[in-house]
Amino acid sequence: QVQLVESGGGLVQTGRSLKLSCAASGYVFFNFAMGWFRQAPGKERDFVAAIDWSGGRTYYSDASKGRFTISRDNAKKTLYLQMNNLELEDTAVYYCARSSAPFSSALGAMDRYAYWGQGTQVTVSS
């Protein structure tokens, strides 16, 4: 079965960096677009970044553009999110997700994703 396991979260100070990973298994990784979403306490889950199946196209939210970089290693079946210059507002649980349809472009809408990881907590402190 499809499994997505995030790691790399933690507690960091503002301005520092973190790199999240999402290890995928149970399907042909390079056939599917992947995305990162996040959910802060008391808020809805929001789109952060997405990457198409080939890794050639990426898409970012306004909040993450310029500070975060999404990438994938299809040989390792792993998705990454490099987060730089972290801000207090980046505190959230971060989830990786796999698109529903194969060979799709980078997707920003939650309903285009069929599988989700359990999330990893990122806490940014001042």
Secondary structure as UniProt FT lines:
FT   STRAND          3..7
FT   STRAND          10..13
FT   TURN            14..15
FT   STRAND          18..25
FT   HELIX           29..31
FT   STRAND          32..39
FT   TURN            41..42
FT   STRAND          45..51
FT   TURN            53..54
FT   STRAND          58..60
FT   TURN            62..67
FT   STRAND          68..73
FT   TURN            74..77
FT   STRAND          78..83
FT   HELIX           88..90
FT   STRAND          92..102
FT   HELIX           110..112
FT   STRAND          113..116
FT   STRAND          120..125
//
